[in-house]
């Protein structure tokens, strides 16, 4: 008898690739007044998390209602996280999760973490409050990746510095690694009186990196038509798991 016959061969679990219904994951940043919020209110069935009371105006409210959406107001990370856990754990009709903006949530969380350290009666280590906030944001990124919804996250813009503190451009004001999860990263701006955008990252065949285009929902939906078609979101975590993660 061959001695090797008793060796259990490893089982390979790969399967032929096939196209799946990919949900849109869009990260959008820019200066105030470039149309980020107005753009975001146009998506189908939005569950709109407003962290700045930015959509409490008629033109935004009308779009959200017309698209059969609702609004949740919060400035706290814990409330935001728990709401997204609930969206992941229950059946609901909302196709698009909007967080507008994540900058407010991130900066408030850093302040909360600093206050916790000070209330414990000690001085923070270098960048400790940022490290603690970033650990929590990593959990949030995992939720946003897994949730069966289109996801649009907005952020404020800030100056980007290079060697010797020279301004080399603009970037987003939020957890530095959050943009890695998104299929599309867009910077919005106004150029010669027109609302424009440039793709900083794109997995779309019709949208190349560093491509400028008109910043409008009609133009973007033309590029991402298939992913924006109607679908019924499905829970991605069990109710019990969702409750545990929210604690």
KAPE-V66930 format. One record per pair of residues at least 24 apart in sequence whose ideal C-beta (glycine too) atoms are under 8 Angstrom apart, sorted by sequence separation. I is the first residue (numbers start at 1). J is the second residue. D is the distance in Angstrom with one decimal. If there is no record, write none. Layout:
BEGIN
i	j	d
I	J	D
I	J	D
END
This chain:
BEGIN
i	j	d
43	67	6.7
44	68	7.7
45	69	5.8
46	70	7.8
48	72	7.1
49	73	7.9
51	75	5.4
70	94	7.5
109	133	4.6
38	63	7.5
42	67	6.9
47	72	7.0
49	74	6.7
68	93	7.3
69	94	6.9
80	105	5.7
153	178	7.4
41	67	7.3
189	215	8.0
69	96	7.5
106	133	6.7
109	136	6.6
188	215	5.1
41	69	7.8
77	105	5.4
109	137	7.6
51	80	7.6
75	104	5.7
76	105	7.6
77	106	7.9
153	182	7.5
186	215	7.9
75	105	7.0
157	187	7.0
49	80	6.2
77	108	6.9
106	137	6.9
151	182	7.9
76	108	6.6
77	109	4.2
75	108	5.5
49	83	6.6
77	112	7.3
76	112	7.9
141	177	7.5
145	181	5.4
141	178	6.0
144	181	6.5
137	175	4.3
138	177	7.8
47	87	6.3
137	177	8.0
141	181	5.2
184	224	7.7
134	175	5.8
137	178	6.5
133	175	7.4
134	177	7.7
47	92	7.6
55	100	7.1
54	100	6.1
47	94	4.0
54	101	7.7
97	144	7.6
45	93	5.9
46	94	6.8
49	97	7.3
51	99	7.1
52	100	7.2
45	94	4.9
46	95	7.7
47	96	6.9
49	98	6.4
51	100	6.6
52	101	6.3
45	95	4.2
46	96	4.5
47	97	5.3
48	98	4.7
49	99	4.9
50	100	5.9
51	101	6.0
97	147	6.5
44	95	4.8
45	96	6.1
46	97	7.7
47	98	7.1
49	100	7.0
51	102	7.6
102	153	5.1
43	95	7.4
44	96	6.0
46	98	5.2
48	100	6.9
52	104	5.5
97	149	4.7
99	151	7.8
100	152	7.8
101	153	7.9
102	154	6.9
103	155	4.9
43	96	4.1
51	104	4.1
96	149	6.2
97	150	7.0
99	152	7.5
100	153	7.9
101	154	4.5
102	155	5.2
103	156	4.3
51	105	5.6
95	149	6.1
96	150	4.4
97	151	5.0
98	152	4.8
99	153	4.7
100	154	4.6
101	155	5.4
43	98	7.0
81	136	7.6
88	143	6.3
94	149	6.8
95	150	5.8
96	151	7.6
97	152	7.3
98	153	7.8
99	154	7.0
101	156	6.1
77	133	7.9
84	140	7.3
96	152	6.5
98	154	7.7
41	98	7.8
40	98	4.9
81	139	7.2
85	143	6.7
88	146	6.9
77	136	6.3
81	140	6.0
84	143	5.1
88	147	5.0
40	100	5.7
80	140	7.6
84	144	7.2
87	147	6.4
88	148	7.9
81	143	7.3
87	149	6.9
37	100	5.5
77	140	7.7
84	147	6.7
36	100	7.0
36	101	7.6
107	173	7.8
106	173	7.7
106	174	4.9
103	172	7.6
106	175	5.6
103	173	4.7
103	174	5.4
24	96	7.9
102	174	4.9
102	175	7.7
102	178	7.0
150	227	6.9
150	228	7.1
149	233	5.3
148	233	4.6
147	233	7.9
148	234	4.9
148	235	7.6
148	236	5.4
147	236	5.9
146	236	5.0
146	237	7.6
47	149	7.5
44	150	7.8
139	245	7.9
43	150	6.4
43	152	6.5
40	152	5.2
40	154	6.4
37	154	7.0
36	154	4.6
25	144	7.1
25	145	7.4
23	147	7.9
26	150	7.6
28	152	6.4
32	156	7.5
23	148	6.5
25	150	7.7
26	151	6.9
28	153	7.1
29	154	6.7
31	156	7.7
23	149	6.2
24	150	4.1
25	151	5.0
26	152	4.8
27	153	5.3
28	154	4.9
29	155	4.2
31	157	5.1
23	150	5.2
24	151	6.9
26	153	7.3
28	155	7.4
29	156	6.8
30	157	5.2
23	151	7.0
24	152	7.5
27	155	7.2
29	157	5.2
95	230	7.3
95	231	6.4
95	233	6.3
31	170	8.0
93	232	7.6
94	233	6.8
93	233	7.7
92	233	6.5
29	171	7.7
91	233	7.9
29	172	3.8
91	234	7.7
29	173	7.7
91	235	6.3
27	172	7.4
29	174	7.9
90	235	6.2
89	235	5.5
88	235	6.5
89	236	7.9
88	236	5.0
89	237	5.1
39	188	7.4
88	237	4.9
89	238	6.8
90	239	7.1
89	239	5.0
27	178	7.1
27	179	5.0
36	188	5.8
85	237	7.3
89	241	7.2
90	242	7.9
35	188	6.1
89	242	3.1
34	188	4.3
88	242	6.0
89	243	7.6
27	182	4.1
34	189	5.6
25	181	6.4
26	182	6.2
29	185	7.9
34	190	5.7
86	242	6.5
25	182	4.6
26	183	7.3
27	184	7.2
28	185	7.9
29	186	7.6
30	187	5.7
33	190	7.5
85	242	4.7
25	183	4.9
26	184	4.9
27	185	4.7
28	186	5.1
29	187	5.8
30	188	3.6
31	189	6.9
85	243	7.9
24	183	7.0
25	184	7.2
26	185	7.9
27	186	7.2
28	187	8.0
29	188	7.4
30	189	5.8
24	184	7.5
26	186	6.9
28	188	6.3
35	195	5.0
85	245	5.3
86	246	7.4
22	183	7.6
34	195	6.6
85	246	4.5
82	246	4.4
81	246	7.0
30	197	7.9
43	217	7.5
42	217	3.8
39	215	6.7
39	216	7.3
39	217	5.7
35	215	6.0
34	215	7.3
39	220	7.6
44	228	6.6
43	228	7.3
44	230	6.8
24	224	5.9
24	227	4.6
23	227	6.4
24	228	6.7
22	227	5.9
21	227	7.7
21	231	6.5
END
